[in-house]
Amino acid sequence: MEVIPLGELVREYDRQLEWLRRREEHLFRRDAARRKGRVMSWAEKRVPDKLMATMDTAFYTAFQVLFQRGTGLLGRTIPTRKLLGERYLKEYAIKKAPGARSMGAFHRSAALSGALTTAAATAEGCVLGLLGMGLPDIPILMSILLRAVYHTAVRYGFAYDTKGERSYILLLLCAALTTGPDRKTYSDRADELGRLLDQEQVPWVDLEAQMREAAKALAGAMLVAKFLQGMTIIGVVGGASNFSTSRRVTEMANLKYQRRFLEKKRRKLTKA
């Protein structure tokens, strides 16, 4: 079997990491350029002041329940053995031929899982939108999104049930759903925490404060959509925003975990 020089392996990982950097910049530009529709613009002027506080509480409560009591239940729905088996096969392929084609196998399988998550979130949001139910959607939506993130984490060989990884996931969600400077800040914080976790330099994490921060950020990001979803019939427009929400989260999760995977591989090579 052909032995690939160490320097060439490192350069290939660098090329893949640079591609991911450009991909993230593209996602940020795409979402920043998206224009608001007429219905969303109309609703933005009519959102009740107290709704923000109500949503903030709803997100925080959802995180408390899902992180403290729901992680194990969601974890049971993830085919961990199957995903680990697939990962070992793909890692072997990467060792033999590192590059865009072999890494693409990881990306495509994760993207398919993300597409299924997006379909489920969209259907759930539209049904509740027809019934005029907005806020009850939050725990359900967060369950769907967290399961998708856990799925992606396992696929790339990362845990999701430690305090540090939960903090990372909260930053990932905020990076996916906020906009402007806040989005860049959350993205950078997620990258830095991921590197510390992967080098076993686990920082002290105040998960309670992190949940409150994430709840506030996500409430602001999804305020108008959930207001619309609470209006019968027209709520379908707000419910359909679950499509955008889920797509942004699954894209970001795939990108961030793929980056962590590649960076870990590269570090092992340079320490060899």
N, C-alpha and C positions, 0 to 999 in steps of 0.2 A: 504493500500500500504506500502510496506517495506521501512523504512527510512534508508538511507545509512549514516553511521557515517561520520562526517565532515573530520576526519583524513584520512579515506579511499578514499574519493573523491579527496582530495589534492594529495594523493599518486598516484591515477590513472592518474590525470593530469600530474604529474611528469613523470610517465612511458611513457605517450604519447609524452611529450616534449622531452624526451631522445630518443625515437624512431625517432622523426623528426630530431634531431641533428645527429644521425647516418645516416639517410637517406641523409641529405645534404652532409655529408662527403663522402658518396658513390657516389653521383652525381659528386662531385669535382674529385674524383679519376677516375671515369669512363671517364670523358671528358679529363682529363689530360693524360690518357693512350691511347686515340684514336690516331692512326697513320694517317699521311697525305697520301693520294693516290698519284699515279704518276703524274696525271694531275695537282693536286693542288701544288705539289712540283715543277713541271715544270713552272707553272704560277707564283709562288712566286718570281722567279728570274727575271721575265719579267714585273712586275707591274711598270708602269710609275710613276716617283717621284711625279708628280703633281696630280695624282689620289687621294692621301690621302687628300690633301687640298680640292679637289672637293667633295669628299664624306663627309668630315667633314661639309662643308657648306650645303650639301644636307640633312644630318641628322638634323642639327641645324634648317634649314628652315622647315623641316617636323614637328619638335617638336613645333616650334613657331605657325605654322598653326593649328596643331591638338590640342594643349593645349589652344590656345587663341580663336580659332573660331570653332574647330571641336569637342570639348568635348560634347557639347549639341547634335550635330548630331549623334555622335556615341552612346551617351546615349539613344537616342530614339530607337535604334535598340535592346536594352537590355530589356528583359521581367522582369522588376523590381518587379512587384507585384507577379508574379509567383515564382521568386527566393526567395522573402521574405517569401512567404507562405511555400515553401519547407523548408526554414531555421527554421522557427518556429516549424514545425513538427519534424525536426531532433533534434532541441534543446530540445524539450520535451522528445524525446527518450533518449537523453544523460543524462538528469536529472534522468530518471528512471533507466538507466543502463549505466553509463559512462564506456567506455572501448573501446577496439580496434574495436569491431563489430559496435557499434553505431557511432564512429568517422569515420569508414570506409565508412559509407553511404555518409558522406560529401565528402570524398576523391574520391569515385567512380564517383559521379555525376560531380565533377569538372574535373576529368580525362577524362570523356567522352566529355565534352565541349572542353577540350584541344586537344583531338584527332581530332575533327571536324575542329578546328582552324588550326592544323598542315596540314590536308588534303587540306584546302583552300589555305594556304600559299605555299605549294608544287606545287599545280596545277598552281597557278598564276606565280610562279617563273619559272617553266619549259616552260610555254607558252611564256613569255617574253624572256627567254633564247633562244628559237628557233628563235625568231625574232632578236636576237642580241641586246636586250635592257637591260642594267644593271642598271644604275642610276635611270631611271624612275620608277623602281621597289620600290625604298626606301619609298616614301610616301604611296604607296599601302600596302607594307609589314608592315610599322609602324601602319597604320590604323587597319590592321588585328590583329596585336599583342596587340595594346592598347585596342581594343575592348575586346579581350580575358582576359586581365588583369582586365579591368573594370568589366567584367562579374564575374570573380573570387572574386573581392572585394565585390560586392553586395551579392554574394552567402554566404560570411562569415560575412556579416553585417558591411562592412566598406565603407566609402565614397571614391570617386576617383576624385572629382572636386574641392577640396580646394588646396591652394598653398602647404600646408604641405604634403598632400597625393600625389600631383603631384611630389614633390621632392622625396618622398618615392618610387614612381613608377620608376622614373629615376634611382635611386640606385638599384632597383630590376632588371631592364633591364641590367644594367652594371654587376651586380653579376651573372646574367644568362649567359652572352655572353663573358666576359673576361676570362682570365686564370691566373694561378699562384698566386703570392702574391696580385696582383690587385684584383682578384676575391674575395679573403678572406677579403680584406679591404672593398670592396663595400658591401659584405654580412654583415659584422659587423656594418657598418654604417647604412645599412637598418634596421637591428635589433634594434639598439639604437634609431633611429628616430621613428620607429614604437612604441616603448615603451613610448617615450615622448608624441607622439600624442595620444596614448590610455589613458594616465594619464592626458591629457589636459594640458600638460606642453609644449605648442606649441613653438618651437624655432623660432628665426628669420631665414627666408629662402630667399636666393638670387636665385630665380628661374632662372633668366637670366644666371647667372654664372653656375648654375647646368645644364642647358640645353647645354651650351657650353662644359662643362666637359663630359657629357654623349655622346654628338655628337662625340667628339674626341675619346672616348673609344670605341664606337660602330663602328666608321669608321675603326679604327685599327683592331678590331676583325673580320670585314667582308670584309676587303680590297680585299683579293685574290678572294673570291667567287664572288664579284661584278665585278671584272676585267674579270673573266671567263664568267660571265653572259652576258657581253657586246660583246662576240664573237659569231657570228652566228653558230648554230648547236652545237658546243662544249659548248655553253652557257648553255645547258641543265644541264651540270655537276654543273655549278655555281648556276643555278636556283634550282637544287635539294638540295642545301645547305639550302634553306629555310625550308626544313624538319627539319634539325638539329637545326636551329635557333629557329623555332617555338616550337619545343619540349622542348628545354632548357628553353625558356621563360615561357611556360605554366607549366612546372614542378616546376620551381622556384616560380612562382606566387602562385601555389597551396600550396607549402610547407611553404612559408613565411606568407601567410594569415591564413593558418591553425595554425601556431605557434602563431600569434597574437591573434587569436580567443581563443586558449587554455590558453594563458597567462592572457588574460582578465578574463576568467572564474575563473582561479586559484586565481587571485588577489581579486576578489569579495568574494571568500570563506574565504580567510585568513583575510579579513577586517571585516568579519561578526562577 
